[in-house]
Amino acid sequence: MLSLRTHIIICASLFAALVLIPMIASALAPAGVASLGPFKTAFQIFYLGLFVAFGLSIIPVMVKTVLDAQVKLGNAEKAPVAAAVKHQNRIVWVLMGLILAGSAIAVPAMLLNGGLDSGPPPATQR
């Protein structure tokens, strides 16, 4: 696994992309430059992927930050902390797997309910 600093740089870069892309598009919209035309759905899928990548990139940052803090507090010799430090890669991969499993259910449901449509939301049947 990469260092904490590398994970923070990756996470911050993804977050900056999530913030800067809409800002640039909003700045270009009055000139008509930001109109994506037929590529709108592809861009929406790309942006959704960027959002998921950011969500996944924050997991190692949180796990490593918590475990490093526990070690610095002097709890490295305690059994739960020692086990967590020893298996931190497994913890990260399990959490990522759970998020991806949830996304595998949520994203198709979002698409079926018109999540990428630009029109008004569909009327609900009661």
C-alpha positions as CSV (number, residue, x, y, z in Angstrom):
1,M,0.0,0.0,0.0
2,L,1.1,3.5,-0.7
3,S,2.1,6.0,2.0
4,L,-0.4,8.2,3.7
5,R,1.0,11.2,2.0
6,T,0.5,9.6,-1.4
7,H,-3.1,8.7,-0.6
8,I,-3.8,12.2,0.6
9,I,-2.4,13.6,-2.7
10,I,-4.6,11.2,-4.7
11,C,-7.7,12.0,-2.7
12,A,-7.1,15.8,-2.8
13,S,-6.5,15.7,-6.6
14,L,-9.8,13.8,-7.1
15,F,-11.6,16.2,-4.9
16,A,-10.1,19.2,-6.8
17,A,-11.3,17.7,-10.0
18,L,-14.8,17.2,-8.6
19,V,-14.9,20.9,-7.6
20,L,-13.1,22.5,-10.6
21,I,-14.9,20.7,-13.4
22,P,-18.3,22.2,-12.6
23,M,-16.7,25.6,-11.9
24,I,-15.0,25.6,-15.3
25,A,-18.2,24.4,-17.0
26,S,-20.2,27.2,-15.3
27,A,-17.7,29.8,-16.4
28,L,-17.9,28.6,-20.0
29,A,-21.7,28.0,-20.1
30,P,-22.6,31.7,-21.0
31,A,-20.4,31.5,-24.1
32,G,-22.0,28.2,-25.1
33,V,-18.7,26.4,-25.0
34,A,-19.7,24.0,-22.2
35,S,-22.5,22.4,-24.2
36,L,-21.6,18.7,-24.5
37,G,-24.3,17.8,-27.0
38,P,-24.2,14.1,-27.7
39,F,-21.4,13.5,-25.2
40,K,-23.5,14.6,-22.2
41,T,-24.3,11.1,-21.0
42,A,-20.7,10.0,-21.4
43,F,-19.5,12.9,-19.4
44,Q,-22.1,12.2,-16.7
45,I,-20.9,8.6,-16.4
46,F,-17.3,9.9,-16.3
47,Y,-18.2,12.3,-13.5
48,L,-20.0,9.6,-11.6
49,G,-16.9,7.4,-11.9
50,L,-14.8,10.3,-10.6
51,F,-17.1,10.6,-7.6
52,V,-16.8,6.9,-6.9
53,A,-13.0,7.0,-7.2
54,F,-12.9,9.9,-4.7
55,G,-15.1,7.9,-2.3
56,L,-12.8,4.9,-2.6
57,S,-9.6,7.1,-2.3
58,I,-10.7,8.5,1.1
59,I,-10.8,5.0,2.7
60,P,-7.1,4.4,2.9
61,V,-6.6,8.0,4.2
62,M,-9.1,7.4,7.0
63,V,-7.8,4.0,8.0
64,K,-4.1,5.0,7.9
65,T,-4.8,8.3,9.8
66,V,-6.7,6.5,12.6
67,L,-4.1,3.7,12.9
68,D,-1.2,6.1,12.8
69,A,-2.8,8.2,15.6
70,Q,-3.3,5.0,17.7
71,V,0.3,4.1,17.3
72,K,1.4,7.7,18.2
73,L,-0.8,7.6,21.3
74,G,1.1,4.5,22.4
75,N,-1.5,1.9,21.8
76,A,0.6,-0.1,19.3
77,E,1.2,-2.9,21.7
78,K,-2.5,-3.4,22.5
79,A,-4.0,-6.4,20.8
80,P,-6.8,-4.7,18.8
81,V,-4.6,-1.9,17.5
82,A,-1.7,-4.3,16.7
83,A,-4.1,-6.6,14.7
84,A,-5.6,-3.6,12.9
85,V,-2.2,-2.3,12.0
86,K,-1.1,-5.7,10.8
87,H,-4.2,-6.1,8.6
88,Q,-4.8,-2.5,7.5
89,N,-4.6,-3.5,3.8
90,R,-7.3,-6.0,4.4
91,I,-9.4,-3.5,6.2
92,V,-9.1,-1.1,3.3
93,W,-9.9,-3.7,0.6
94,V,-13.0,-5.0,2.6
95,L,-14.4,-1.5,2.9
96,M,-13.8,-0.8,-0.7
97,G,-15.5,-4.1,-1.6
98,L,-18.5,-3.2,0.4
99,I,-18.8,0.2,-1.2
100,L,-18.4,-1.2,-4.7
101,A,-21.0,-3.9,-3.9
102,G,-23.4,-1.2,-2.8
103,S,-22.6,0.8,-5.9
104,A,-23.3,-2.2,-8.1
105,I,-26.8,-2.2,-6.7
106,A,-27.4,1.6,-6.4
107,V,-26.0,2.8,-9.8
108,P,-28.3,0.5,-12.0
109,A,-31.3,1.5,-9.8
110,M,-30.4,5.2,-10.3
111,L,-30.1,4.7,-14.1
112,L,-33.5,2.8,-14.2
113,N,-35.1,5.7,-12.4
114,G,-33.8,8.3,-14.8
115,G,-30.8,9.4,-12.7
116,L,-29.0,10.8,-15.8
117,D,-32.0,12.3,-17.5
118,S,-32.0,16.1,-17.7
119,G,-35.8,16.4,-17.8
120,P,-38.2,16.6,-14.9
121,P,-38.3,13.7,-12.5
122,P,-40.7,10.9,-13.4
123,A,-44.1,11.0,-11.8
124,T,-44.5,8.4,-9.0
125,Q,-47.4,6.0,-9.1
126,R,-49.4,5.6,-6.0
